[in-house]
Amino acid sequence: MTLHPTLAEVTTRIAERSRATRSAYLARIDEAASRGPYRHRLGCSNLAHAFAASGQDKAALKGTTTPNIGIVTAYNDMLSAHQPYESYPEQIRQAARLVGAVAQVAGGVPAMCDGITQGRSGMELSLFSREVIALATAVSLSHDTFDAALMLGICDKIVPGLFIGALSFGHIPTIFVPAGPMASGLPNTEKAKVRQRYAEGQATREELLEAEAGAYHAAGTCTFYGTANSNQMLMEIMGLHLPGASFVHPHEPLRAALTRAAVFRARTITAQGEDFTPIGRLVDERTIVNAVVGLHATGGSTNHLMHLVAMARAAGIVLTLDDFDALSAVVPLMARVYPNGSADVNHFHQAGGMPFLIGSLLDAGLLHGDVRTVWGQGLDAYRRMPALDAQGRLVWNEVTQSGDLDVLRPAGEPFRQDGGLRVLKGNLGTAVIKVSSMPEDRQVIEAPAIVFDGQEEVQAAFNRGELFRDFVAVVRFQGPKAIGMPELHKLTPPLSVLQSRGHRVAIVTDGRMSGASGKVPAAIHVTPEAAAGGPLGKLRNGDLVRLDTVAGTLEAKVDPAEWAARSVDSLDLAKHHTGMGRELFAVLRNAVGAADAGATIFGATDA
């Protein structure tokens, strides 16, 4: 199938924009690769330190020909998604020996859960944990003893951080190894109903906790389609997972077989193997465009309008919000997974999952099929779903039809003709909005502003009965420089109640809403943020605000002369900068860039 002209145009534009930074990046990693395998260059004392505790692998590590696979793990046993990784290092070591390789845990990275820190002070460290993970990944690989790397991570900031860190060692072949989602529990739609009843005072805390525990009930990733599962989709459509590996349950024989196969493949793509594939060469402009297409086609997390920008820049590629907007106009929404529908990721996988999605997009000319992947050249192999045959051997079967058209549809018969993400621009700055699950009659909201300086103020006003009317909740001083850009999920239950009662409400904020952005219109990631002197600081209670997803505008309907003359409010944020470790992150708050540039401390010029 001929590539869609918009994909071709956007890819060319990205390549031209990135020419200088991409060339500098490639020159750097090619120079590192040209030095060949690394371990044998170490001094004897250095090398002895590197294998001192390696037991039966010590003899292999003394030599110069046995490939060494470094494992960077986000394991902890508090987070359901990462608990299955506890046994992976030993699985990986055993598999490596079968193919004449060795494996060592190179290092660990932190993995925090936004579901636990939601609405708490720790959430203000969440976005910055991505940078910490990237730095920790670089430290893990800095011993310069590895010929390939396996990245063990699942959730929100963990995969983007591992990805950025891995690209700083772009001369090393790298595979991301998932652990899979938990089995379906209490349906997400039922959980949401209990949350709304609790917000209205109609359910007790005990009832709410029972519902939450019924939804989040076992080892594995949460089953709704938030940032964690969007991460897994991205790694597969970018060719950094094995085909069909994203959504197989933990502790199943198939999951263990896929992990073993990832180790075998890591051996093959080292410089000593048959198909040398360094990650810095694999990830190119086409790969990044494929990632954006996947995000649109599945209604993925809005967090990736920042993460993908930062991830691309780590490879010297300059991705912009305008690229997302252009691709959204031509990429159809093919999946309905909560919060964009009632199904969860297990239903998505059972309906054909990533293999059907990728195959249909390829047939429609909506993916670059000729990219490099960790499985080889081209995305065609990713049309296939893994399984175990009667002898327990790993096989892949092509998926040509959706098993449930209420969950997953072909590109030619989508749920909607566009990807459901919009960029909004106007005198309030630049914002993004997820429209894939919004009611049609909420595409345009024009209402008076009520200005808040935190989500707790919104909840308090709701509890006082002050919000039962049409309004736009403007929640400012939530950006990365202000307080680390926390997710603002406490806004969703009260505003959902108000919308269900017929009020026309919306959210405008320089904070985040992430993969749980739902039916209430939410213009998020407003740039420039209020703490950087952005125009949200000019808004006053009662100003008419228009959020128009059709025209792509976000405006305060204030006389231009008055607007220009207004001063910009400031806010003392000192209470947000100490306690719960926040004082340690001042250097990141001071260095972080704008949300539309990835909200990162690592710039494209650093590539």
ChimeraX attribute file (.defattr): number of C-alpha atoms within 10 A of each C-alpha:
attribute: neighborCount
match mode: 1-to-1
recipient: residues
	/A:1	11
	/A:2	12
	/A:3	15
	/A:4	15
	/A:5	12
	/A:6	16
	/A:7	23
	/A:8	17
	/A:9	14
	/A:10	20
	/A:11	22
	/A:12	14
	/A:13	15
	/A:14	19
	/A:15	20
	/A:16	14
	/A:17	14
	/A:18	20
	/A:19	14
	/A:20	15
	/A:21	21
	/A:22	25
	/A:23	14
	/A:24	16
	/A:25	25
	/A:26	18
	/A:27	12
	/A:28	17
	/A:29	20
	/A:30	15
	/A:31	11
	/A:32	16
	/A:33	17
	/A:34	10
	/A:35	9
	/A:36	14
	/A:37	22
	/A:38	17
	/A:39	23
	/A:40	15
	/A:41	14
	/A:42	14
	/A:43	9
	/A:44	11
	/A:45	8
	/A:46	13
	/A:47	17
	/A:48	14
	/A:49	10
	/A:50	19
	/A:51	17
	/A:52	11
	/A:53	10
	/A:54	15
	/A:55	8
	/A:56	9
	/A:57	18
	/A:58	15
	/A:59	11
	/A:60	18
	/A:61	24
	/A:62	16
	/A:63	11
	/A:64	13
	/A:65	14
	/A:66	20
	/A:67	29
	/A:68	27
	/A:69	28
	/A:70	25
	/A:71	27
	/A:72	26
	/A:73	27
	/A:74	28
	/A:75	23
	/A:76	18
	/A:77	13
	/A:78	12
	/A:79	20
	/A:80	19
	/A:81	28
	/A:82	24
	/A:83	19
	/A:84	21
	/A:85	21
	/A:86	14
	/A:87	11
	/A:88	20
	/A:89	18
	/A:90	13
	/A:91	16
	/A:92	24
	/A:93	20
	/A:94	16
	/A:95	21
	/A:96	25
	/A:97	16
	/A:98	12
	/A:99	15
	/A:100	14
	/A:101	23
	/A:102	26
	/A:103	28
	/A:104	22
	/A:105	19
	/A:106	20
	/A:107	16
	/A:108	18
	/A:109	25
	/A:110	16
	/A:111	25
	/A:112	22
	/A:113	19
	/A:114	20
	/A:115	12
	/A:116	11
	/A:117	16
	/A:118	17
	/A:119	18
	/A:120	11
	/A:121	18
	/A:122	18
	/A:123	25
	/A:124	28
	/A:125	25
	/A:126	22
	/A:127	23
	/A:128	23
	/A:129	22
	/A:130	27
	/A:131	25
	/A:132	21
	/A:133	25
	/A:134	25
	/A:135	18
	/A:136	20
	/A:137	29
	/A:138	20
	/A:139	15
	/A:140	21
	/A:141	23
	/A:142	12
	/A:143	15
	/A:144	15
	/A:145	24
	/A:146	23
	/A:147	28
	/A:148	28
	/A:149	28
	/A:150	23
	/A:151	22
	/A:152	24
	/A:153	30
	/A:154	30
	/A:155	24
	/A:156	28
	/A:157	30
	/A:158	28
	/A:159	28
	/A:160	25
	/A:161	26
	/A:162	29
	/A:163	28
	/A:164	27
	/A:165	25
	/A:166	29
	/A:167	30
	/A:168	23
	/A:169	23
	/A:170	27
	/A:171	27
	/A:172	29
	/A:173	29
	/A:174	32
	/A:175	28
	/A:176	26
	/A:177	26
	/A:178	31
	/A:179	29
	/A:180	27
	/A:181	26
	/A:182	23
	/A:183	20
	/A:184	20
	/A:185	18
	/A:186	15
	/A:187	17
	/A:188	24
	/A:189	16
	/A:190	13
	/A:191	20
	/A:192	16
	/A:193	15
	/A:194	21
	/A:195	23
	/A:196	19
	/A:197	18
	/A:198	17
	/A:199	21
	/A:200	15
	/A:201	11
	/A:202	11
	/A:203	15
	/A:204	13
	/A:205	11
	/A:206	9
	/A:207	15
	/A:208	19
	/A:209	14
	/A:210	15
	/A:211	22
	/A:212	19
	/A:213	14
	/A:214	16
	/A:215	21
	/A:216	20
	/A:217	16
	/A:218	19
	/A:219	22
	/A:220	26
	/A:221	28
	/A:222	25
	/A:223	26
	/A:224	27
	/A:225	27
	/A:226	24
	/A:227	22
	/A:228	25
	/A:229	25
	/A:230	25
	/A:231	27
	/A:232	26
	/A:233	24
	/A:234	26
	/A:235	23
	/A:236	26
	/A:237	28
	/A:238	26
	/A:239	27
	/A:240	23
	/A:241	25
	/A:242	25
	/A:243	24
	/A:244	26
	/A:245	27
	/A:246	27
	/A:247	25
	/A:248	25
	/A:249	22
	/A:250	23
	/A:251	14
	/A:252	10
	/A:253	14
	/A:254	19
	/A:255	21
	/A:256	18
	/A:257	17
	/A:258	25
	/A:259	21
	/A:260	21
	/A:261	17
	/A:262	25
	/A:263	28
	/A:264	19
	/A:265	21
	/A:266	28
	/A:267	28
	/A:268	21
	/A:269	23
	/A:270	25
	/A:271	21
	/A:272	15
	/A:273	14
	/A:274	10
	/A:275	18
	/A:276	19
	/A:277	26
	/A:278	26
	/A:279	27
	/A:280	24
	/A:281	19
	/A:282	21
	/A:283	22
	/A:284	20
	/A:285	26
	/A:286	23
	/A:287	24
	/A:288	25
	/A:289	26
	/A:290	24
	/A:291	23
	/A:292	27
	/A:293	27
	/A:294	29
	/A:295	28
	/A:296	29
	/A:297	29
	/A:298	26
	/A:299	30
	/A:300	35
	/A:301	25
	/A:302	25
	/A:303	25
	/A:304	24
	/A:305	25
	/A:306	21
	/A:307	27
	/A:308	23
	/A:309	25
	/A:310	30
	/A:311	28
	/A:312	26
	/A:313	27
	/A:314	27
	/A:315	31
	/A:316	28
	/A:317	29
	/A:318	27
	/A:319	31
	/A:320	17
	/A:321	19
	/A:322	13
	/A:323	20
	/A:324	23
	/A:325	20
	/A:326	16
	/A:327	22
	/A:328	23
	/A:329	16
	/A:330	19
	/A:331	29
	/A:332	28
	/A:333	28
	/A:334	29
	/A:335	27
	/A:336	27
	/A:337	25
	/A:338	23
	/A:339	23
	/A:340	25
	/A:341	18
	/A:342	16
	/A:343	23
	/A:344	25
	/A:345	26
	/A:346	20
	/A:347	20
	/A:348	24
	/A:349	21
	/A:350	16
	/A:351	22
	/A:352	25
	/A:353	26
	/A:354	30
	/A:355	30
	/A:356	27
	/A:357	28
	/A:358	29
	/A:359	25
	/A:360	23
	/A:361	25
	/A:362	20
	/A:363	16
	/A:364	17
	/A:365	17
	/A:366	29
	/A:367	30
	/A:368	24
	/A:369	23
	/A:370	12
	/A:371	20
	/A:372	21
	/A:373	27
	/A:374	28
	/A:375	22
	/A:376	16
	/A:377	16
	/A:378	15
	/A:379	24
	/A:380	17
	/A:381	22
	/A:382	28
	/A:383	23
	/A:384	22
	/A:385	20
	/A:386	21
	/A:387	19
	/A:388	14
	/A:389	10
	/A:390	7
	/A:391	6
	/A:392	11
	/A:393	10
	/A:394	15
	/A:395	11
	/A:396	16
	/A:397	13
	/A:398	16
	/A:399	21
	/A:400	15
	/A:401	17
	/A:402	21
	/A:403	18
	/A:404	13
	/A:405	16
	/A:406	18
	/A:407	26
	/A:408	30
	/A:409	24
	/A:410	23
	/A:411	26
	/A:412	13
	/A:413	13
	/A:414	19
	/A:415	21
	/A:416	15
	/A:417	17
	/A:418	21
	/A:419	30
	/A:420	25
	/A:421	24
	/A:422	26
	/A:423	23
	/A:424	25
	/A:425	19
	/A:426	14
	/A:427	16
	/A:428	23
	/A:429	19
	/A:430	23
	/A:431	26
	/A:432	26
	/A:433	23
	/A:434	30
	/A:435	25
	/A:436	26
	/A:437	18
	/A:438	17
	/A:439	12
	/A:440	9
	/A:441	8
	/A:442	19
	/A:443	15
	/A:444	18
	/A:445	21
	/A:446	21
	/A:447	22
	/A:448	22
	/A:449	24
	/A:450	20
	/A:451	22
	/A:452	18
	/A:453	14
	/A:454	17
	/A:455	21
	/A:456	15
	/A:457	14
	/A:458	23
	/A:459	19
	/A:460	12
	/A:461	14
	/A:462	18
	/A:463	14
	/A:464	9
	/A:465	10
	/A:466	10
	/A:467	20
	/A:468	17
	/A:469	16
	/A:470	18
	/A:471	23
	/A:472	27
	/A:473	25
	/A:474	28
	/A:475	25
	/A:476	25
	/A:477	29
	/A:478	26
	/A:479	29
	/A:480	30
	/A:481	22
	/A:482	25
	/A:483	24
	/A:484	27
	/A:485	27
	/A:486	28
	/A:487	26
	/A:488	23
	/A:489	16
	/A:490	16
	/A:491	22
	/A:492	23
	/A:493	20
	/A:494	22
	/A:495	27
	/A:496	19
	/A:497	18
	/A:498	20
	/A:499	20
	/A:500	11
	/A:501	11
	/A:502	12
	/A:503	16
	/A:504	22
	/A:505	25
	/A:506	27
	/A:507	23
	/A:508	26
	/A:509	29
	/A:510	30
	/A:511	28
	/A:512	24
	/A:513	27
	/A:514	23
	/A:515	25
	/A:516	22
	/A:517	27
	/A:518	21
	/A:519	20
	/A:520	26
	/A:521	28
	/A:522	27
	/A:523	28
	/A:524	28
	/A:525	31
	/A:526	29
	/A:527	25
	/A:528	21
	/A:529	28
	/A:530	25
	/A:531	24
	/A:532	17
	/A:533	15
	/A:534	20
	/A:535	22
	/A:536	27
	/A:537	22
	/A:538	19
	/A:539	23
	/A:540	17
	/A:541	14
	/A:542	13
	/A:543	18
	/A:544	18
	/A:545	25
	/A:546	20
	/A:547	28
	/A:548	19
	/A:549	23
	/A:550	10
	/A:551	13
	/A:552	18
	/A:553	20
	/A:554	26
	/A:555	17
	/A:556	24
	/A:557	15
	/A:558	14
	/A:559	8
	/A:560	10
	/A:561	8
	/A:562	8
	/A:563	15
	/A:564	10
	/A:565	9
	/A:566	13
	/A:567	12
	/A:568	15
	/A:569	16
	/A:570	13
	/A:571	12
	/A:572	9
	/A:573	12
	/A:574	10
	/A:575	9
	/A:576	15
	/A:577	19
	/A:578	14
	/A:579	11
	/A:580	14
	/A:581	13
	/A:582	19
	/A:583	12
	/A:584	13
	/A:585	18
	/A:586	15
	/A:587	10
	/A:588	18
	/A:589	23
	/A:590	12
	/A:591	14
	/A:592	20
	/A:593	18
	/A:594	20
	/A:595	29
	/A:596	23
	/A:597	22
	/A:598	25
	/A:599	27
	/A:600	26
	/A:601	17
	/A:602	19
	/A:603	17
	/A:604	23
	/A:605	15
	/A:606	14
	/A:607	21
